[in-house]
Amino acid sequence: MASEPTLDDVVHDGRLRLAAAGVGSPESDAVALAAHVLGVEDAEARRRMILRHPTEPAFRDRFTALVRE
């Protein structure tokens, strides 16, 4: 069974997508979107990224939809 992508993996992909779209602050924006979806502060999202928390499919779907908007 494959492991779930970590929060860091998902936010990294989101950052790349935002940068490609010309967003001026893709790192901060990707973290803010992840925090919003998780219902936590940006600092907590960053903590979870550092600890390489796994992500649920529902989180990935919602985060990806927001990044694509």
C-alpha positions in Angstrom: 0.0 0.0 0.0 1.4 3.4 -1.0 1.8 6.0 1.8 -0.3 9.2 1.7 1.5 12.3 0.5 2.7 14.5 3.4 1.5 18.0 4.0 4.9 19.2 3.0 4.6 17.3 -0.4 1.1 18.7 -1.1 2.0 22.3 -0.2 5.2 22.1 -2.3 3.1 21.0 -5.3 0.7 23.9 -4.6 3.6 26.4 -4.4 4.9 25.2 -7.7 1.5 25.6 -9.3 1.0 29.1 -7.8 4.4 30.2 -9.0 3.7 28.9 -12.5 0.5 31.0 -12.5 2.5 34.1 -11.6 1.5 34.5 -8.0 3.9 36.9 -6.3 4.1 35.0 -3.0 3.5 31.3 -3.8 5.1 29.9 -0.6 3.1 32.1 1.8 -0.1 31.7 -0.2 0.2 27.9 -0.4 0.8 27.7 3.3 -2.1 30.0 4.0 -4.4 27.9 1.8 -3.3 24.7 3.6 -3.9 26.3 7.0 -7.4 27.5 5.8 -8.3 24.0 4.7 -7.0 22.5 7.9 -8.7 25.1 10.1 -5.4 26.1 11.8 -3.0 29.1 11.9 -0.2 29.3 9.3 2.3 28.5 12.0 0.6 25.2 12.9 0.4 24.3 9.2 4.2 24.9 8.9 4.8 22.8 12.1 2.8 19.9 10.5 4.8 20.4 7.3 8.1 20.1 9.2 6.8 16.9 11.0 5.7 15.5 7.6 2.1 14.8 8.6 0.2 12.6 6.2 -2.8 14.1 4.3 -6.3 12.8 3.8 -7.8 12.6 0.3 -10.4 15.2 1.2 -7.7 17.7 2.3 -5.8 17.2 -1.0 -9.0 17.6 -3.1 -10.0 20.8 -1.3 -6.5 22.3 -1.3 -6.0 21.5 -5.0 -9.3 23.1 -5.8 -8.3 26.3 -4.0 -4.9 26.4 -5.7 -6.5 26.1 -9.1 -9.0 29.0 -8.5 
